[in-house]
Amino acid sequence: MARSSWKLRGMRRAFALSVWLYGLLLYAYPKTFRQTYGERIARVFRDNCRAAMQQRSVLSLIFLWLQTLSDLVCTACLEHWHV
């Protein structure tokens, strides 16, 4: 029982850290883009992160981060180019 409690705490910390880190990474986007879409993008990430955490698998979270980082790099560059 103690082991599952420890794992649950670790998952909660991973969730909180992921949401916090993603909030910082949103600064890669131009200010006008963040003002228009930032809150919605953050909400989608939180929902996706929560879904990954429900699978109780670190691999699910890692896969989400790989997708998220590749998307963020591409779209942030494109948004800066369009500004």
N, C-alpha and C positions, 0 to 999 in steps of 0.2 A: 504494500500500500504506500509506503513512504517513497518508493522509487517512482510510482506514477505521479505522486504529488510533486516530486522534484522535477520530473519531466514536464508537467503542466506549467510550473513556474518558469522553466527554461523557455517554453514555447511562448508564454506571455511576454517574456523579456525580448525574445526574438521579434515578436510582433511589434512591440513598442519601439524597439530600435529600428526596425525596418520602416515604420511609418515616419519616425523622426528623420532618418537618413534621407528618405525620399523627399520629405519637405525641404531639406537642404538642397538636394539635387535639382529641385524645380527652379532654383536660381540660375541654372544653365540656360533657361529660356529667356527671351527678351521680356522686359517689364510689362509691356502692353499685352503680350500673350499670357503671362502669368495672371495679370489682373482680370483678363477675360475668361480664361480656362483653368487657372490654377486650382481653384477649389474643387471643380468637377473632376479634374485629373487626379487630384489627391484622394477624392472619395472613391474613384474607380480602383486606384491602387489599394486603398484600405480594404475594399470589398474583395479584391483578388487575393490579397494577403490573407484575409480571414478565411477564404475558401481553401487556400493552400494549407493553412494551419489546421483546419478541420480534418484534413487527411492525416494529421499527426506525423508528418514525414518531413524531415529536414531537406530531402531531395526535392520535394514539391516547392519549398521556399526558395531553394537555390535555383531551380528552373524558372520560377517567377522572376527572380532577380536578373537572371541572364536575359530573359525576354525584355524586361523593363529597361535594363541598361542599354541594350542594343537599340531599342526604340527611342530612348531618350537622346542618345548621341545623334542618331539620324535626324530626328524631328527638331531638336534644338539647333543643329547646324542649319537645317532648311529654314527655320523661322528667323534665324539671324541673317541669313542670306536674303530673305524676302523683305526684311526691314530696311 
